Amino acid sequence: MTLFRPANTAKLAALCLALTFALTSRAQTAPEIPYGGHHEFGGLVGYSPAGGPVWGYTRNVRYSPTVFRYSYQFKAWKSWTLRYAPELTALSIMRELGPPTDVNPAAPITHYGAGFSPEGFQIVFRPRRKVQPFFSHAGGIIYYADRVLSPQGSQFMFTIDFGAGVNLFTSPRNAVQLGYRYQHLSNANISIHNPGTDADTFYIGFSHFHTKGVR
């Protein structure tokens, strides 16, 4: 019986007004997204023909990831947007080239793994245009079927990458993605030996965007 007291009625009215405003705002802003959308679902395939020299010192490595992506646009300005962008590495192929070395006498050898990057962000520029450049960052872990880079290494490899690319929209909700990432992989000293490696990865991908109420 206390639900309809004046104070409670005022709170209920304020809540209804806030919900109405939120729904109205979404309805008004959603059609203003000519290319892209709040939700992105996609995938990419990459290849690194050489290892970089910044963090890791094992360079005679070829690296190829297959990644499934999701991103959510949680902040938008006129000229750029910010997206949360976690990734699932469905397949990671790391090939250590020969000849055998003191670090890894088993080379040449190929390793297969999979992993997840819960930390990921993307800054997208020119969000209303068909061509949208972006900067990206992701961090996570990959688990391999055997020890990588050294017999005293680990099956777990922590990853961090920084990159840039461009979304080329073929339609308002679909885009081809071209990009580059500098990715570091190491076991963070959780095993006896932590050689680590870097990957200069070039990739191509495809993304489908979706916003509720917009086709």
N, C-alpha and C positions, 0 to 999 in steps of 0.2 A: 504493500500500500504506500510505501515511501517513494516509489519510482517516479510519481508525478508531482513531487514537491517542486516549487519554483526553481530551486538551485539545480536539481537534477534535470528538469525540463530544459533549462538554459544550456547545460552541458550537452544534453542529447541534441539540441538544435545546433549547437556549435559543431558537434561531431558530424552531423548530417551535412552541414554546410561545407565542412572541410572535405568530406568524401565527394560531395558533388563537384566542388572546385577541382579536386584531383582528377576525377573522371573527365570533367569538361576539358581540363588542360591537356590530358592525354589525347582526347578526341580532336582537340584543335591542333596539337603539335604533330600527331602521327602522320597526317597527309603531307606535312611539310618535309618529309624525307624522300626526295626524288630518287636517290640512289643509296642502296644499303638498307639498314634497318637496325632495330635495337638488338636483335638476336642474330648471330652468325654461326652457321654450321659448315664445316669444310674439311679439307684434307690437303696434304702436300707430300711431295716426294723430293728428296734432296740428295746431293752428292758432293763430297769434298775430295777434290783431286790432290790436295796437299794439306799438311798440318801447319798451323801457324806457330810463331815463336814467342807469343806473349807470356803465357803461363806454363804450358806443358813443354817438356823437353823431348818427348817421343814424337818424332815428326814423320817417320817412315810409315804412315798410316793412311788408309783410305776409309772414309766413313760415309754411310748412306742411311738416312732415317726415312721412315714412312710414318706420318703423323696425322692424327685426327684432331681437329680444332673446334673449339667453341669460344665465342666471345660475346660479351654483353656491353652495350653502350650505356654507361651510367652517368656520364657527364658530357654535355655538348655545348659548344660555343659556335659562333658564326663561322669561324675559319678552321676550327679543329675540334676533335672529339677525343675522349678518353674511354678506353674499353678494358674491361677485365677479360683476360684471354688465357685460360688454362689449356693444357694440351695433353693428349694421350699418345705416347710413342708406341705404335702398334708393332713396329719392327725396327730394330737398330742393328745394322750390319757394320762391323768394324773388322777390317782386314789389315793385319800387320804383314808388311812385305818383307821378303828376305833380303839379304842372307841372315842366318841366325846371329844373334849378338849375345854379349854377356848379360844384358838386361833380360832378353827373352830368347833363349836358345831354341824355343819351339817354332820360331818364325821360319817360313811364312805360315800364317794360320788365320782363320776367319772365325769371328765370334758373332753370336746372335743373341739379341736381348730385347727387352721391352720395358717400358717405364711410364712415368707420369710426372707432369710438371704443374703442380697446383698454383705456383706463383707465375703469373704472366700478365703483362700489360701491353697495350698498344696505343700509340698516339697517331691518329689519322688526320691528315690535312685535306683541305678542300672537300669537305664531306657532302657538298651538294653537286659535285661534278662527277663525270664519268671516269675520270682519271684521278685516283686518290693515293698520293704517297703516304707512307707511314714509317714510324720507328717502332721497334718491338723489343721486348725483353721477356725471358722466361727462365725459371729455375726449378730443378726437380731431381729425379733419380732414375737410373736405368739399371736393371738387373740382367746380367748375362748368364748364359748356360754354363760358362766356365770362367776361370780367372783370366783377366785381360791385362795385356801389356807387360806382365811379368808372372812367373810361376809363384812368386810370393805376393802377388797383387790380390785384388778382391774381385768378387763377382758383382758387387755393388759399385756403381760409379755415380757420383753426384755431378750434375750438369748445371751450367749457367751460360746463357748466350745473350748477345746483343746484335741487333740487325736492323735492316731497312729494306723496304720494298715498295711495291705499288699494286693497287687494285685496279684492274682494267675491266670496267663493267660492260658486259655484253647485253645486259638488259637491266631494268631498274633494280632487280633483286638477285642477279647472278653476276659473279665476277671471276675473272682469271687473275691469279696472283703470281707475281714474279718477285723474287727476293734473294737476299744474302744474309747469312748469319755467321758470326764468329762465336764458336761454341767451345767451351772448356769442359773436359771430362777428367775427373780424378776421384780417388776413393777417400780423400780427406784424411789420410793416415789412419784408417781403421784397420789396415793390414800391415804386414812387415815392410812391404815395399809400395811406394806410391809414385810411379813414374809420371802419370798424367799425360794428356795429349790435348791439342787444340785442333779444331776442324774449321776450315774455310768452306762453308757449305752454301752452295747455290741451289735454289729450289724453284719448283713450279707447283701451283696448287689451284684449287677451285673452291669457291665459297658460295653458299646460298644464304641470303639474308631474309629476315622475317620480322615484321612488326604487326601486332594484332590490329586488325581493322584496315590494314593497307595491303594491297595486292601489287 
